[in-house]
Amino acid sequence: MTTEMQEIAITEEKPLLTGQTEAKDAEVAARILLDQGQEHSIETPHGVLHVTLHGTRTTRRPAILTFHDVGLDNKSCFSPLFKFEEMQEIVKNFTLIHVDAPGQEAGAAAYPTGYQYPSMDTIAEMIPSVLQFFNFRTVIGVGVGVGAFVLSKFALANPDSVEGLVLVNIDTNARGWIDWAAQKLTSVTSSLTEQILSHLFSQEELSSNTELVQSHRERISKASNLVNMELFWKTYNSRRDLNIERNNSFKCPVMLVVGDQAPYEEAAVECNSKMDPTTTSFLKMADAGGLPQLTQPAKLTEAFKYFIQGMGYMASSCMTRLSRSRTTSLSSSYSMDGSRSRSRTLSQGSQGGQMPPSPSQTMEVSC
């Protein structure tokens, strides 16, 4: 009798709900696919691009399109940022399109000797094919280093296709004769791996030989497509000036980002001086080296949220606890260690309940 009651109890507590089990399995499978992304090889007029799509292909909002730096691919450049916990409020509302420069994706076959690698202009001309493939009319571009330069080229040539730009470590200038000579000397005295590392990291980071530097040194030196990286690196060093001036600049809101110890800190400051101050935000991150999206994703995520919110794509109620908890103002000069100068207030904390400003107000931030 007791045995029968126990058997009945077990049966009642754990009914066989086949439909729920199948739905759960489908949800798990969908999550795995979302995390891994959908990889595509997209034909363009200038060759094939490797592109990874995350999220649903809804075109009601612009996609977030990323372009990586030299020595990196989309995963090593952006995964820590877009997988950061606080970034998920943005990720779940946008489609992510990660573009790899020709031959730069992990495991890409090495180009043959004598291969003519596309110029910066040509690479930028390949991006419209990506938008057409996924049926997106506009994007918000996020580029780092070489990727920032490529997306700048694309935005200047296709202003109606870009709603906003986040440019990390941008250098809009062509190489001068002194830079060219220095690069020639460096190419003789330093390996390709060390040249790329000096582009990616600050001198402080290289001298300290941080764990991040060590991991990237090992990855780059052992890459099967190192030949392709060299071609990409040489193409960037042969770039032409973007010729950005205040009366000849981007037609969309722009956020410039650079670490205060980054190799391109001076170049980013110079770029900011040429930009339209009514549509430009400048974020200089304290104690940050060459790859702030990897070393300080929390700060960059918060700034990106305010940027997106200013464009009208995130209501204040959607901001995370990290942002809502700030009762102090985010001013035109801002320090996350507590020291602030308030020359222009941009947004209020949760007490004020106000939306952050539209991108028409200048934000110069040091955090």
C-alpha positions as CSV (number, residue, x, y, z in Angstrom):
1,M,0.0,0.0,0.0
2,T,2.8,2.3,0.9
3,T,4.6,1.4,-2.2
4,E,1.6,2.2,-4.4
5,M,1.2,5.6,-2.7
6,Q,4.8,6.4,-3.3
7,E,4.5,5.5,-7.0
8,I,1.5,7.6,-7.4
9,A,3.2,10.6,-5.7
10,I,6.2,10.3,-8.0
11,T,3.9,10.2,-11.0
12,E,1.9,13.2,-9.9
13,E,5.0,15.3,-9.0
14,K,6.8,14.7,-12.3
15,P,4.3,14.4,-15.1
16,L,5.6,13.9,-18.6
17,L,5.1,17.3,-20.3
18,T,6.5,16.6,-23.7
19,G,5.5,20.0,-25.2
20,Q,7.2,22.0,-22.5
21,T,10.4,19.8,-22.8
22,E,10.5,20.4,-26.6
23,A,10.0,24.1,-26.1
24,K,12.8,24.3,-23.5
25,D,15.1,22.4,-25.8
26,A,14.3,24.8,-28.7
27,E,15.0,27.8,-26.4
28,V,18.3,26.4,-25.4
29,A,19.3,25.6,-29.0
30,A,18.3,29.2,-30.0
31,R,20.4,30.6,-27.2
32,I,23.4,28.6,-28.3
33,L,22.9,29.8,-31.9
34,L,22.6,33.4,-30.7
35,D,25.8,33.2,-28.6
36,Q,27.8,31.6,-31.4
37,G,26.3,33.8,-34.2
38,Q,25.5,32.9,-37.7
39,E,28.5,33.0,-40.0
40,H,28.1,34.2,-43.6
41,S,30.5,34.6,-46.6
42,I,29.2,37.6,-48.4
43,E,30.1,38.4,-52.0
44,T,31.0,42.0,-52.7
45,P,32.2,43.7,-55.9
46,H,35.7,43.6,-54.4
47,G,35.8,40.1,-53.0
48,V,34.3,38.0,-50.1
49,L,33.8,39.2,-46.6
50,H,33.4,37.0,-43.6
51,V,30.5,38.3,-41.4
52,T,28.9,37.0,-38.2
53,L,25.3,37.9,-37.3
54,H,24.0,37.9,-33.8
55,G,20.3,38.3,-33.0
56,T,17.2,38.5,-35.1
57,R,17.3,40.2,-38.5
58,T,14.7,42.8,-37.6
59,T,15.1,45.9,-39.6
60,R,12.9,48.1,-37.4
61,R,16.0,49.5,-35.9
62,P,19.5,50.0,-37.3
63,A,21.9,47.1,-36.9
64,I,25.1,47.6,-34.8
65,L,27.9,46.9,-37.3
66,T,31.4,46.4,-35.9
67,F,34.8,46.5,-37.6
68,H,37.9,45.3,-35.8
69,D,41.5,46.5,-35.5
70,V,44.6,44.9,-37.2
71,G,45.9,41.8,-35.4
72,L,42.4,41.0,-34.2
73,D,39.2,39.5,-35.6
74,N,35.6,40.2,-34.6
75,K,35.7,37.8,-31.7
76,S,39.0,38.8,-30.1
77,C,38.2,42.5,-30.6
78,F,34.5,42.7,-29.5
79,S,33.4,39.5,-27.7
80,P,34.3,40.7,-24.1
81,L,32.4,44.0,-24.7
82,F,29.2,42.6,-26.3
83,K,29.1,39.7,-23.9
84,F,29.5,42.0,-20.9
85,E,26.5,41.7,-18.5
86,E,25.4,45.3,-18.6
87,M,25.7,45.4,-22.4
88,Q,22.9,42.8,-22.8
89,E,20.2,45.5,-22.5
90,I,21.5,46.8,-25.8
91,V,22.3,43.5,-27.4
92,K,18.8,42.1,-26.9
93,N,17.3,45.0,-28.7
94,F,19.6,45.2,-31.7
95,T,21.0,43.0,-34.4
96,L,24.8,42.7,-34.3
97,I,26.8,42.4,-37.5
98,H,30.5,41.7,-37.0
99,V,32.5,42.2,-40.1
100,D,36.0,40.7,-40.5
101,A,38.4,42.5,-42.9
102,P,39.4,40.3,-45.9
103,G,41.4,37.3,-44.8
104,Q,41.5,38.3,-41.1
105,E,39.0,35.9,-39.6
106,A,40.3,33.1,-37.5
107,G,41.5,30.1,-39.6
108,A,41.5,32.1,-42.8
109,A,43.7,30.6,-45.5
110,A,46.9,32.6,-46.2
111,Y,46.9,34.7,-49.4
112,P,49.4,33.6,-52.0
113,T,52.6,35.6,-52.7
114,G,52.0,38.7,-54.7
115,Y,48.3,39.0,-53.7
116,Q,47.0,42.5,-54.1
117,Y,45.3,43.4,-50.8
118,P,42.4,45.9,-51.1
119,S,43.0,49.5,-50.0
120,M,41.2,51.2,-47.2
121,D,38.9,52.8,-49.7
122,T,38.1,49.5,-51.3
123,I,37.4,47.8,-48.0
124,A,35.0,50.6,-47.1
125,E,33.3,50.1,-50.5
126,M,32.6,46.4,-49.5
127,I,30.3,47.3,-46.6
128,P,27.2,48.3,-48.5
129,S,27.0,44.8,-49.8
130,V,26.7,43.6,-46.2
131,L,23.8,45.9,-45.5
132,Q,22.1,44.7,-48.7
133,F,22.6,41.1,-47.9
134,F,20.9,41.4,-44.5
135,N,18.3,44.0,-45.8
136,F,19.4,46.7,-43.4
137,R,19.0,50.3,-44.5
138,T,21.0,51.9,-41.7
139,V,23.6,50.9,-39.1
140,I,25.3,52.2,-36.0
141,G,29.0,51.7,-36.6
142,V,31.5,50.6,-33.9
143,G,35.1,50.5,-35.0
144,V,38.5,50.1,-33.3
145,G,41.7,51.4,-34.8
146,V,41.9,50.3,-38.4
147,G,38.2,49.4,-38.1
148,A,37.4,53.0,-37.0
149,F,39.2,54.3,-40.1
150,V,37.3,52.0,-42.4
151,L,33.9,52.8,-40.9
152,S,34.8,56.5,-41.1
153,K,35.4,56.1,-44.8
154,F,32.1,54.2,-45.2
155,A,30.2,56.9,-43.3
156,L,31.6,59.8,-45.3
157,A,30.8,58.0,-48.6
158,N,27.4,56.8,-47.4
159,P,26.0,59.3,-44.9
160,D,22.4,58.1,-45.3
161,S,23.4,54.6,-44.2
162,V,24.9,55.5,-40.9
163,E,22.9,56.7,-37.9
164,G,25.8,56.9,-35.5
165,L,29.5,56.1,-35.1
166,V,31.6,54.9,-32.1
167,L,35.2,55.3,-33.1
168,V,37.9,53.9,-30.7
169,N,41.5,54.9,-31.3
170,I,40.8,56.8,-34.5
171,D,43.6,58.3,-36.5
172,T,42.2,60.3,-39.4
173,N,45.6,61.3,-40.8
174,A,47.8,59.7,-43.4
175,R,51.3,58.7,-42.5
176,G,53.7,61.6,-42.8
177,W,57.3,61.3,-44.0
178,I,58.6,61.1,-40.5
179,D,56.1,58.4,-39.6
180,W,56.9,56.6,-42.8
181,A,60.6,56.6,-42.1
182,A,60.0,55.5,-38.5
183,Q,57.8,52.6,-39.7
184,K,60.4,51.5,-42.2
185,L,63.1,51.4,-39.5
186,T,60.7,49.6,-37.2
187,S,60.0,47.0,-39.8
188,V,63.7,46.2,-40.0
189,T,64.3,46.1,-36.3
190,S,61.1,44.6,-35.0
191,S,59.0,41.5,-35.9
192,L,55.6,41.9,-37.4
193,T,54.0,40.7,-34.2
194,E,55.8,43.4,-32.1
195,Q,54.8,46.1,-34.6
196,I,51.2,45.2,-34.3
197,L,51.4,45.0,-30.5
198,S,52.9,48.5,-30.4
199,H,49.8,49.6,-32.4
200,L,47.4,47.9,-30.1
201,F,48.9,48.6,-26.7
202,S,50.4,51.5,-24.8
203,Q,54.1,51.5,-23.9
204,E,53.1,51.0,-20.2
205,E,51.2,47.8,-21.1
206,L,54.1,46.5,-23.3
207,S,56.7,47.3,-20.6
208,S,54.6,45.6,-17.9
209,N,54.0,42.7,-20.3
210,T,50.4,42.3,-19.0
211,E,48.5,39.0,-19.4
212,L,46.5,40.6,-22.1
213,V,49.7,41.5,-24.1
214,Q,51.1,38.0,-23.6
215,S,47.9,36.3,-24.8
216,H,47.7,38.5,-27.9
217,R,51.5,38.1,-28.7
218,E,51.1,34.3,-28.6
219,R,47.9,34.4,-30.7
220,I,49.3,36.7,-33.4
221,S,52.7,35.0,-33.7
222,K,51.0,31.6,-34.1
223,A,48.2,32.7,-36.4
224,S,47.9,30.7,-39.6
225,N,46.9,33.9,-41.5
226,L,49.9,36.0,-40.3
227,V,50.6,36.8,-44.0
228,N,47.2,38.3,-44.3
229,M,47.7,40.4,-41.2
230,E,50.8,41.8,-42.7
231,L,49.0,42.8,-45.8
232,F,46.2,44.5,-43.8
233,W,48.8,46.3,-41.7
234,K,50.7,47.6,-44.8
235,T,47.5,48.7,-46.3
236,Y,46.6,50.7,-43.2
237,N,50.0,52.3,-43.1
238,S,49.5,53.4,-46.8
239,R,46.1,55.1,-46.0
240,R,45.2,58.5,-47.2
241,D,44.0,61.4,-45.1
242,L,40.3,61.5,-44.3
243,N,40.3,65.3,-44.7
244,I,37.8,65.8,-41.9
245,E,37.1,69.4,-41.1
246,R,34.2,71.0,-39.2
247,N,32.5,72.0,-42.5
248,N,33.3,68.6,-44.0
249,S,32.6,66.0,-41.3
250,F,30.2,63.2,-40.5
251,K,26.4,63.7,-40.9
252,C,25.6,61.6,-37.8
253,P,26.3,61.6,-34.1
254,V,29.8,60.5,-33.3
255,M,31.4,59.2,-30.0
256,L,35.2,59.2,-30.0
257,V,36.8,56.9,-27.5
258,V,40.5,56.7,-26.4
259,G,42.4,55.6,-23.4
260,D,44.6,58.3,-21.8
261,Q,47.6,56.0,-22.2
262,A,46.7,54.7,-25.7
263,P,49.2,55.0,-28.6
264,Y,46.6,57.1,-30.5
265,E,45.6,59.4,-27.7
266,E,47.0,62.5,-29.5
267,A,45.5,61.5,-32.8
268,A,42.1,61.1,-31.2
269,V,42.4,64.5,-29.5
270,E,43.3,66.0,-32.9
271,C,40.4,64.3,-34.6
272,N,38.0,65.7,-31.9
273,S,39.3,69.3,-32.6
274,K,38.3,68.9,-36.3
275,M,34.8,67.5,-35.5
276,D,31.5,69.3,-35.3
277,P,31.1,70.0,-31.6
278,T,27.3,69.9,-31.8
279,T,27.3,66.2,-32.8
280,T,30.5,64.9,-31.2
281,S,31.1,63.2,-27.9
282,F,34.7,62.6,-26.7
283,L,35.4,60.0,-24.1
284,K,38.9,59.8,-22.7
285,M,39.2,56.9,-20.3
286,A,41.5,57.3,-17.4
287,D,44.1,54.6,-16.7
288,A,43.2,52.9,-20.0
289,G,45.6,51.6,-22.5
290,G,45.1,50.7,-26.2
291,L,42.1,48.4,-26.0
292,P,39.5,49.9,-23.6
293,Q,36.7,47.7,-25.0
294,L,38.7,44.7,-23.5
295,T,40.1,46.3,-20.3
296,Q,37.3,48.5,-19.3
297,P,34.0,47.2,-20.8
298,A,31.9,48.6,-17.9
299,K,32.8,52.2,-18.6
300,L,32.5,51.9,-22.3
301,T,29.2,50.1,-22.0
302,E,27.7,52.9,-19.9
303,A,28.9,55.6,-22.3
304,F,27.5,53.6,-25.3
305,K,24.1,53.3,-23.5
306,Y,24.0,57.1,-23.1
307,F,24.9,57.5,-26.7
308,I,22.2,55.1,-27.9
309,Q,19.7,56.7,-25.6
310,G,20.5,60.1,-26.9
311,M,19.7,58.8,-30.4
312,G,16.2,57.8,-29.1
313,Y,16.6,54.1,-29.1
314,M,16.6,53.4,-25.4
315,A,14.1,55.0,-22.9
316,S,15.4,56.0,-19.5
317,S,13.3,53.2,-18.0
318,C,15.5,50.7,-19.9
319,M,18.8,51.9,-18.4
320,T,20.4,49.5,-16.0
321,R,21.0,49.9,-12.3
322,L,24.6,50.9,-13.1
323,S,23.3,54.0,-14.9
324,R,20.1,54.7,-12.9
325,S,22.0,54.6,-9.6
326,R,24.0,57.7,-10.5
327,T,22.3,60.7,-8.9
328,T,25.1,63.0,-9.9
329,S,25.2,64.6,-13.3
330,L,27.2,63.3,-16.2
331,S,28.9,66.6,-17.1
332,S,31.0,67.7,-20.0
333,S,34.1,66.7,-17.9
334,Y,33.4,63.6,-15.9
335,S,35.5,61.3,-13.7
336,M,34.3,58.0,-12.3
337,D,36.7,58.3,-9.4
338,G,34.6,61.1,-8.0
339,S,36.3,64.3,-9.2
340,R,34.1,66.2,-11.6
341,S,34.0,69.7,-13.2
342,R,30.5,70.7,-14.4
343,S,30.9,72.9,-17.4
344,R,27.9,71.4,-19.1
345,T,25.3,69.0,-17.7
346,L,24.3,66.3,-20.1
347,S,22.0,64.0,-18.1
348,Q,20.4,63.6,-14.8
349,G,20.4,60.6,-12.5
350,S,17.4,58.7,-11.3
351,Q,16.2,61.5,-9.0
352,G,15.7,63.9,-11.9
353,G,14.2,61.2,-14.1
354,Q,15.3,63.1,-17.3
355,M,16.4,61.6,-20.5
356,P,20.1,62.1,-21.5
357,P,20.7,64.7,-24.1
358,S,20.3,64.3,-27.7
359,P,23.6,63.9,-29.6
360,S,23.3,67.6,-30.6
361,Q,25.1,68.4,-27.3
362,T,28.8,68.0,-26.9
363,M,30.1,65.5,-24.4
364,E,33.7,65.5,-23.4
365,V,34.2,62.9,-20.8
366,S,37.2,61.7,-18.8
367,C,36.4,58.6,-16.8
